[in-house]
Amino acid sequence: MIIRRNYRLNMRIIIGVILFVGAALYKVAESFDDTPQFSASEFKPGGETTRKSVSHRTFVYPAENVPIMTQLDFWDGFSFFRDPWVASPAITKDRDGLGPLFNARSCKTCHVDGGRGKPPNHGELAPPALLFRFLNIKSYMADSRYGGQLQPLNVRLSHANLDGPVKGEGQVRVFYDQIVGTYTDGTEYTLRKPRYQFENYHYGQMDSDSRLSARYAPAVYGMGLLDAIKAEDLLVQEDIDDLDGDGVSGKYNFVVDAIDQTRQIGRFGFKGLHSTLEQQIAGAFVNDIGITNPIFEQEQCLPHQVRCQQAADVDPNGTLDIPKKLHDLTVFMGQTIAVPPARDLTSDQAIQGRKLFYQIGCNTCHTPSYITDPDYVIAAIAGQKIWPYTDLALHDMGEGLADEGIENSATGIEWRTPPLWGIGLQKRVQGFAAYLHDGRARTIEEAVLWHGGEAKSHQQKFIDLKITEREALLHFINQI
């Protein structure tokens, strides 16, 4: 009896010690977990601008905190985003000025329902949503025959000033090569790498040092909030020489602001070409649709594109295609498009995926949150706690995604970190989905697998995950 009693006592002591040590080890492990505590504000990635529910039809809704009467300005601006433009002169004075060379007749053509356009299949001509910039491999300069952007379409005019039809610059046919890879657990995956074939070029061969750089039109919601992030909150993340030794060396593409000629952070465009949303919209108007505006007042016809110049001179008044009042309405609409709400963030799978997001280091470039400038020009956008998951900086993404060309200080291997908010809603809202700067990735999983360069170690960590862990991480990204 005494032996049995001592045995029970000893076993209780041993079990107690095991539980105590286990709890201590758990607390130690917890102390090394850098995953930040979950905040309810993550459900509202656009702060108080966030839309209350997810639409199944479109991303285009005014920010929830924009006053009702001010929403009228939003919808007025939306009309210039939605409706097609026509060639000048026309009886529709507020809608004429298309071209003479252009990519699309309206903003909506490329940004379908405020999201992304449909990407091409293998062997198809590139649609308007996939445009091409000409970049030089030696320095930042346009192509001498085609300028800075390929414009495949042209207006059709019959006028005494024209000695013949205007010709579009050419077309690009898209092909995909298949790349097969394997996860550490043995599961195979297939990626597709695009190839581009320049066809029907009407102004001669492009320069030998020029390269085509594909740009797949992004979703437009939340742009005003990115515009409202304070510059100092971005610059504190710059680490060009990787002084912290984490293998990531983000930098900002400083560009000349078209309005005041100062050097500013390039926030918009896949390589950070434009410093403000206003300038980004103005650039899209003149380059994509051929609409001159208060910021870019000149048509994009080159000296040897004589008929393009003749067509541009058909309007004898020389007025802007979109005057400042209407351009401002379009910019306001772009600034105040609501971000869709996050969805399932508190399920076990989402919690696990969120933890992996931080453990793998996705947050190193996809900075989760900011507070927008309290002095931003639009009160509804100012002082908002937002969750865009981007640092808006340039990063080396590896040779697999490189375009070889130079854009300001961005090299061929460098791309700006895109925001992730609402990324999982593309297929639900639009019926199709494509990712990355050229739409090559058919799923978010493929987009992660294309990460190289300074993101290579993070990609490898993703490859090493178990299938249930990969599914959890992708689930979280789909929900934010």
C-alpha positions as CSV (number, residue, x, y, z in Angstrom):
1,M,0.0,0.0,0.0
2,I,2.8,2.4,1.0
3,I,4.6,1.6,-2.3
4,R,1.4,2.2,-4.4
5,R,0.7,5.4,-2.5
6,N,4.3,6.7,-3.2
7,Y,4.0,5.6,-6.8
8,R,0.8,7.7,-7.3
9,L,2.4,10.6,-5.5
10,N,5.5,10.4,-7.8
11,M,3.3,10.1,-10.9
12,R,1.4,13.3,-9.9
13,I,4.6,15.1,-9.4
14,I,6.0,14.0,-12.8
15,I,2.7,14.9,-14.6
16,G,2.7,18.3,-12.8
17,V,6.3,18.9,-13.9
18,I,5.5,17.9,-17.5
19,L,2.5,20.3,-17.6
20,F,4.5,23.1,-16.0
21,V,7.4,22.7,-18.5
22,G,4.9,22.3,-21.4
23,A,3.2,25.6,-20.4
24,A,6.5,27.3,-20.0
25,L,7.7,26.1,-23.4
26,Y,4.4,27.2,-25.0
27,K,4.8,30.7,-23.6
28,V,8.4,30.8,-24.8
29,A,7.2,29.7,-28.3
30,E,4.5,32.4,-28.1
31,S,7.1,35.0,-27.3
32,F,8.9,34.2,-30.6
33,D,5.7,34.4,-32.6
34,D,5.8,37.8,-34.4
35,T,2.2,37.5,-35.7
36,P,0.5,40.7,-34.6
37,Q,-2.7,40.5,-32.6
38,F,-5.8,40.4,-34.8
39,S,-7.6,43.7,-35.0
40,A,-11.3,44.0,-35.8
41,S,-10.3,46.9,-38.1
42,E,-8.9,44.3,-40.6
43,F,-12.5,43.6,-41.6
44,K,-12.7,47.2,-42.9
45,P,-9.5,47.4,-45.1
46,G,-10.6,50.9,-46.4
47,G,-11.4,52.2,-42.9
48,E,-14.7,54.0,-42.9
49,T,-14.7,54.2,-46.7
50,T,-15.1,50.4,-46.8
51,R,-18.3,49.1,-48.6
52,K,-20.7,47.4,-46.2
53,S,-21.2,44.3,-48.3
54,V,-19.6,42.6,-51.3
55,S,-21.3,43.1,-54.7
56,H,-21.6,40.3,-57.2
57,R,-21.8,42.7,-60.1
58,T,-19.2,45.5,-59.8
59,F,-16.4,47.0,-57.7
60,V,-17.6,50.5,-58.5
61,Y,-19.4,52.1,-55.5
62,P,-18.7,55.4,-53.7
63,A,-17.0,55.3,-50.3
64,E,-19.5,54.6,-47.6
65,N,-18.6,57.8,-45.7
66,V,-18.9,60.2,-48.7
67,P,-22.0,62.4,-48.0
68,I,-25.1,61.7,-50.2
69,M,-25.0,65.0,-52.1
70,T,-21.2,64.6,-52.8
71,Q,-21.9,61.2,-54.2
72,L,-23.6,63.0,-57.1
73,D,-20.1,64.2,-58.1
74,F,-18.9,60.6,-57.9
75,W,-21.5,59.4,-60.3
76,D,-20.9,62.3,-62.6
77,G,-17.2,61.3,-62.7
78,F,-18.2,57.7,-63.2
79,S,-19.9,58.6,-66.4
80,F,-16.6,59.7,-67.9
81,F,-15.1,56.4,-66.7
82,R,-17.9,54.3,-68.1
83,D,-19.1,55.9,-71.4
84,P,-17.2,55.5,-74.7
85,W,-15.5,58.5,-76.3
86,V,-15.9,59.3,-80.0
87,A,-13.7,61.0,-82.5
88,S,-13.7,64.8,-82.8
89,P,-15.5,66.8,-84.1
90,A,-18.9,65.4,-83.0
91,I,-22.2,66.6,-81.7
92,T,-21.4,65.1,-78.3
93,K,-19.1,67.8,-77.2
94,D,-18.3,66.4,-73.7
95,R,-17.4,63.0,-75.2
96,D,-15.4,63.7,-78.3
97,G,-11.6,63.8,-78.7
98,L,-10.9,60.1,-79.0
99,G,-7.5,59.3,-80.4
100,P,-6.2,59.8,-83.1
101,L,-4.3,56.7,-81.8
102,F,-5.6,54.9,-78.7
103,N,-5.9,51.6,-76.9
104,A,-9.5,51.7,-75.7
105,R,-12.6,53.9,-76.1
106,S,-13.3,54.1,-72.4
107,C,-11.8,53.5,-69.0
108,K,-14.3,50.7,-68.3
109,T,-13.0,48.7,-71.4
110,C,-9.8,47.9,-69.5
111,H,-11.0,48.2,-65.9
112,V,-14.1,45.9,-66.2
113,D,-16.6,46.7,-63.5
114,G,-13.7,48.6,-61.7
115,G,-11.6,45.4,-61.7
116,R,-9.3,43.9,-64.3
117,G,-10.0,43.1,-67.9
118,K,-10.2,39.7,-69.4
119,P,-6.7,38.4,-70.3
120,P,-5.9,36.8,-73.6
121,N,-5.7,33.0,-74.3
122,H,-2.8,31.4,-76.0
123,G,-2.3,32.7,-79.6
124,E,-4.8,35.6,-79.2
125,L,-4.1,39.2,-79.9
126,A,-3.7,41.3,-76.7
127,P,-7.0,42.9,-75.7
128,P,-7.2,46.5,-74.6
129,A,-6.7,45.6,-70.9
130,L,-3.2,44.3,-71.7
131,L,-1.3,47.3,-73.0
132,F,2.4,47.5,-73.9
133,R,5.0,50.1,-73.0
134,F,8.2,50.5,-74.9
135,L,11.2,50.5,-72.6
136,N,14.9,50.9,-73.5
137,I,17.4,48.4,-72.0
138,K,20.1,51.1,-71.6
139,S,18.3,54.2,-70.3
140,Y,14.9,55.6,-69.7
141,M,13.7,56.7,-73.1
142,A,10.9,56.1,-75.5
143,D,11.1,54.3,-78.8
144,S,11.8,56.6,-81.7
145,R,9.1,55.0,-83.9
146,Y,6.4,54.3,-81.4
147,G,6.9,56.5,-78.4
148,G,6.4,55.3,-74.9
149,Q,3.3,53.1,-75.4
150,L,1.9,51.0,-78.2
151,Q,-1.5,52.3,-79.5
152,P,-3.0,49.7,-81.8
153,L,-6.3,51.4,-82.6
154,N,-7.0,54.5,-84.7
155,V,-9.9,56.8,-85.4
156,R,-11.7,56.6,-88.7
157,L,-12.1,60.1,-90.1
158,S,-13.1,61.5,-93.5
159,H,-11.9,65.1,-93.6
160,A,-10.3,67.5,-96.1
161,N,-7.3,67.9,-93.8
162,L,-6.5,64.2,-94.1
163,D,-4.6,62.8,-97.1
164,G,-5.3,59.2,-96.1
165,P,-6.5,57.1,-93.2
166,V,-4.8,57.1,-89.8
167,K,-3.1,53.8,-89.0
168,G,-2.9,52.1,-85.6
169,E,0.7,51.4,-84.6
170,G,0.5,47.6,-84.5
171,Q,-0.7,44.6,-82.5
172,V,0.8,42.1,-80.2
173,R,-0.1,38.4,-80.2
174,V,0.3,36.5,-76.9
175,F,1.7,33.0,-76.5
176,Y,2.3,31.0,-73.3
177,D,5.0,28.5,-72.5
178,Q,4.3,25.9,-69.8
179,I,6.7,25.6,-66.8
180,V,6.2,22.5,-64.5
181,G,7.4,22.6,-60.9
182,T,7.1,20.5,-57.8
183,Y,6.3,21.3,-54.2
184,T,8.4,19.7,-51.5
185,D,5.6,17.3,-50.7
186,G,5.7,16.0,-54.3
187,T,2.6,17.9,-55.6
188,E,3.2,19.2,-59.1
189,Y,2.2,22.7,-60.4
190,T,2.2,24.3,-63.8
191,L,2.9,28.0,-64.5
192,R,2.6,29.8,-67.8
193,K,5.2,32.3,-69.1
194,P,4.1,34.7,-71.8
195,R,5.8,35.4,-75.1
196,Y,4.9,38.4,-77.2
197,Q,4.9,38.7,-81.0
198,F,4.7,42.2,-82.4
199,E,2.6,42.2,-85.6
200,N,1.3,44.6,-88.3
201,Y,3.7,47.4,-87.2
202,H,2.8,50.3,-89.4
203,Y,5.7,52.7,-88.5
204,G,8.7,50.5,-89.1
205,Q,10.7,48.2,-86.8
206,M,11.1,49.3,-83.2
207,D,14.5,50.4,-82.0
208,S,17.0,47.5,-81.4
209,D,17.3,48.6,-77.7
210,S,13.6,48.8,-77.1
211,R,11.6,46.0,-75.4
212,L,7.9,45.5,-75.0
213,S,6.7,45.6,-71.4
214,A,3.3,44.2,-70.8
215,R,0.9,46.0,-68.3
216,Y,-2.4,44.3,-67.3
217,A,-4.8,47.0,-66.1
218,P,-5.3,46.9,-62.3
219,A,-8.4,47.1,-60.2
220,V,-9.2,50.8,-59.4
221,Y,-10.8,50.6,-55.9
222,G,-8.9,52.1,-53.0
223,M,-6.6,54.2,-55.2
224,G,-7.4,57.4,-53.3
225,L,-6.4,55.8,-50.0
226,L,-3.0,54.9,-51.5
227,D,-2.7,58.4,-52.7
228,A,-3.4,59.6,-49.1
229,I,-0.6,57.6,-47.4
230,K,2.0,60.1,-46.1
231,A,5.3,60.0,-47.9
232,E,7.3,59.6,-44.6
233,D,5.3,56.5,-43.8
234,L,6.5,55.0,-47.0
235,L,10.1,56.2,-47.0
236,V,10.7,54.8,-43.5
237,Q,10.4,51.4,-45.2
238,E,13.1,52.1,-47.9
239,D,16.2,49.9,-47.4
240,I,18.1,50.1,-50.7
241,D,21.3,48.5,-49.2
242,D,19.5,46.0,-47.0
243,L,21.0,47.4,-43.9
244,D,18.7,45.2,-41.7
245,G,20.0,42.1,-43.4
246,D,16.6,40.5,-44.1
247,G,17.4,40.0,-47.8
248,V,14.8,42.6,-48.9
249,S,16.0,45.9,-50.3
250,G,13.0,48.0,-51.3
251,K,13.4,51.3,-53.0
252,Y,11.1,54.0,-54.3
253,N,11.0,55.2,-57.9
254,F,11.3,58.9,-57.6
255,V,9.6,60.6,-60.5
256,V,9.1,64.2,-61.7
257,D,5.6,65.4,-60.9
258,A,4.0,66.7,-64.1
259,I,2.3,69.6,-62.3
260,D,4.9,71.2,-60.0
261,Q,8.0,69.5,-61.5
262,T,9.2,68.3,-58.1
263,R,10.6,64.8,-57.5
264,Q,8.0,62.7,-55.7
265,I,7.5,59.0,-54.8
266,G,6.1,57.1,-57.8
267,R,3.0,55.3,-56.2
268,F,1.0,54.4,-59.3
269,G,1.8,52.1,-62.2
270,F,3.5,48.7,-62.0
271,K,6.9,50.4,-61.8
272,G,5.8,53.5,-60.0
273,L,5.6,55.8,-63.0
274,H,3.2,58.4,-61.5
275,S,3.4,60.3,-58.2
276,T,-0.3,61.0,-57.7
277,L,-3.6,59.5,-58.6
278,E,-4.6,62.7,-60.5
279,Q,-1.5,62.3,-62.7
280,Q,-2.1,58.5,-63.2
281,I,-5.6,59.2,-64.4
282,A,-4.5,62.0,-66.7
283,G,-1.8,59.7,-68.1
284,A,-4.3,57.0,-68.8
285,F,-6.6,59.5,-70.5
286,V,-3.9,60.7,-73.0
287,N,-2.1,57.5,-73.6
288,D,-4.9,54.9,-73.5
289,I,-7.8,56.9,-75.0
290,G,-6.0,59.8,-76.6
291,I,-7.8,62.4,-74.5
292,T,-5.9,65.6,-73.9
293,N,-6.4,67.0,-70.4
294,P,-5.2,69.8,-68.0
295,I,-2.1,67.8,-67.1
296,F,-1.1,66.3,-70.5
297,E,-2.3,68.8,-73.0
298,Q,-0.5,67.4,-76.2
299,E,-1.6,64.6,-78.4
300,Q,0.9,61.6,-78.5
301,C,1.5,61.8,-82.3
302,L,5.1,61.5,-83.2
303,P,6.7,63.7,-86.0
304,H,6.7,60.9,-88.6
305,Q,3.0,60.0,-87.8
306,V,1.8,62.7,-90.2
307,R,-1.8,61.5,-90.5
308,C,-2.1,61.2,-86.8
309,Q,-1.1,64.9,-86.6
310,Q,-3.5,65.8,-89.3
311,A,-6.4,64.1,-87.5
312,A,-5.4,65.9,-84.2
313,D,-5.6,69.2,-86.0
314,V,-9.2,68.6,-87.3
315,D,-10.5,70.4,-84.2
316,P,-9.7,74.0,-85.1
317,N,-10.2,75.4,-81.6
318,G,-7.4,73.4,-80.1
319,T,-9.3,72.9,-76.9
320,L,-8.6,70.2,-74.4
321,D,-10.6,67.0,-75.0
322,I,-11.6,66.9,-71.3
323,P,-11.6,70.3,-69.5
324,K,-10.5,70.7,-65.9
325,K,-14.0,70.7,-64.4
326,L,-14.8,67.3,-65.9
327,H,-11.3,65.9,-65.3
328,D,-11.6,66.8,-61.7
329,L,-14.9,64.9,-61.4
330,T,-13.3,61.8,-62.9
331,V,-10.3,62.1,-60.5
332,F,-12.7,62.5,-57.5
333,M,-14.5,59.3,-58.6
334,G,-11.2,57.5,-58.8
335,Q,-10.2,58.8,-55.3
336,T,-13.4,57.7,-53.6
337,I,-14.2,54.2,-55.0
338,A,-15.0,52.0,-51.9
339,V,-12.7,49.1,-51.0
340,P,-14.7,45.8,-50.6
341,P,-14.8,44.4,-47.0
342,A,-12.7,41.5,-45.9
343,R,-14.7,38.4,-45.3
344,D,-13.8,35.2,-43.3
345,L,-10.9,36.3,-41.1
346,T,-11.7,34.5,-37.9
347,S,-12.2,30.9,-39.0
348,D,-9.5,28.4,-37.9
349,Q,-8.2,28.2,-41.5
350,A,-8.0,32.0,-41.8
351,I,-6.2,32.3,-38.5
352,Q,-3.7,29.7,-39.5
353,G,-3.2,31.4,-42.9
354,R,-2.8,34.8,-41.3
355,K,-0.1,33.4,-39.0
356,L,1.7,31.8,-41.9
357,F,1.5,35.2,-43.9
358,Y,3.6,36.8,-41.2
359,Q,5.9,33.8,-40.5
360,I,6.8,33.4,-44.1
361,G,7.5,37.1,-44.3
362,C,4.9,38.2,-46.9
363,N,4.4,41.3,-44.8
364,T,8.0,42.4,-45.4
365,C,6.9,43.9,-48.8
366,H,3.1,43.6,-48.4
367,T,3.0,46.1,-45.5
368,P,-0.4,45.4,-43.9
369,S,-1.7,48.8,-42.6
370,Y,-1.3,52.5,-42.5
371,I,-3.2,55.6,-41.3
372,T,-3.8,58.0,-44.1
373,D,-2.8,61.6,-44.0
374,P,-5.3,63.5,-41.7
375,D,-4.8,66.6,-43.9
376,Y,-5.6,64.8,-47.2
377,V,-7.6,67.0,-49.5
378,I,-10.7,64.8,-49.3
379,A,-12.1,64.5,-45.8
380,A,-13.6,61.1,-46.3
381,I,-10.2,59.7,-47.2
382,A,-8.2,61.5,-44.5
383,G,-7.1,59.9,-41.2
384,Q,-8.4,56.4,-42.1
385,K,-6.9,53.1,-40.7
386,I,-6.4,51.1,-43.8
387,W,-5.2,47.6,-44.7
388,P,-3.9,47.6,-48.3
389,Y,-1.0,45.1,-47.8
390,T,1.6,47.0,-49.9
391,D,4.7,49.2,-49.3
392,L,4.3,50.7,-52.9
393,A,8.1,50.2,-53.2
394,L,10.1,48.6,-56.0
395,H,11.6,45.2,-55.4
396,D,13.8,42.8,-57.3
397,M,11.3,40.1,-58.4
398,G,13.8,38.0,-60.3
399,E,14.5,37.2,-63.9
400,G,11.3,35.2,-64.4
401,L,9.2,38.4,-64.2
402,A,11.8,40.8,-65.8
403,D,11.0,42.9,-68.8
404,E,14.6,44.1,-69.4
405,G,13.7,47.8,-69.7
406,I,14.3,50.9,-67.6
407,E,11.6,53.2,-66.3
408,N,13.0,56.1,-64.4
409,S,15.1,54.4,-61.7
410,A,13.3,51.0,-62.0
411,T,15.3,48.3,-63.7
412,G,13.9,45.4,-65.6
413,I,13.8,43.1,-62.6
414,E,12.1,45.6,-60.3
415,W,8.3,45.9,-59.8
416,R,6.2,47.9,-57.4
417,T,4.4,45.8,-54.7
418,P,0.7,45.7,-55.6
419,P,-2.0,46.0,-52.9
420,L,-3.7,42.7,-51.9
421,W,-7.0,44.1,-50.6
422,G,-10.0,42.5,-52.4
423,I,-7.7,40.4,-54.5
424,G,-9.8,37.2,-53.8
425,L,-13.0,38.7,-55.2
426,Q,-12.0,38.9,-58.9
427,K,-13.7,35.7,-60.0
428,R,-16.7,36.3,-57.8
429,V,-17.4,39.7,-59.2
430,Q,-16.1,39.5,-62.7
431,G,-16.4,35.8,-63.6
432,F,-12.6,35.5,-64.4
433,A,-9.3,36.2,-62.7
434,A,-5.7,36.9,-63.6
435,Y,-2.8,38.2,-61.5
436,L,0.6,39.9,-61.7
437,H,1.6,42.8,-63.9
438,D,0.9,40.9,-67.1
439,G,-1.9,38.6,-66.1
440,R,0.2,35.5,-66.5
441,A,-0.9,34.0,-63.2
442,R,-4.3,32.3,-63.3
443,T,-4.5,31.9,-59.5
444,I,-3.1,33.6,-56.5
445,E,-1.1,30.4,-55.9
446,E,0.6,30.8,-59.3
447,A,1.3,34.5,-58.5
448,V,3.1,33.4,-55.3
449,L,5.1,30.8,-57.2
450,W,6.4,33.5,-59.6
451,H,8.1,35.4,-56.8
452,G,11.8,35.4,-57.3
453,G,14.8,37.7,-56.7
454,E,14.7,39.1,-53.2
455,A,11.3,37.2,-52.7
456,K,12.9,33.9,-53.6
457,S,13.4,32.8,-50.0
458,H,9.7,33.5,-49.2
459,Q,8.6,31.6,-52.3
460,Q,10.7,28.6,-51.1
461,K,9.1,28.7,-47.7
462,F,5.7,28.6,-49.5
463,I,6.9,25.6,-51.6
464,D,8.0,23.8,-48.4
465,L,4.6,24.1,-46.7
466,K,2.3,21.2,-46.3
467,I,-0.8,21.3,-48.6
468,T,-3.1,22.2,-45.7
469,E,-0.8,25.1,-44.8
470,R,-0.7,26.3,-48.4
471,E,-4.5,26.2,-48.5
472,A,-4.7,28.1,-45.2
473,L,-2.4,30.9,-46.5
474,L,-4.2,31.2,-49.8
475,H,-7.5,31.2,-48.0
476,F,-6.4,34.2,-45.9
477,I,-5.1,36.1,-48.9
478,N,-8.4,35.4,-50.6
479,Q,-10.3,36.9,-47.7
480,I,-8.4,40.2,-47.0
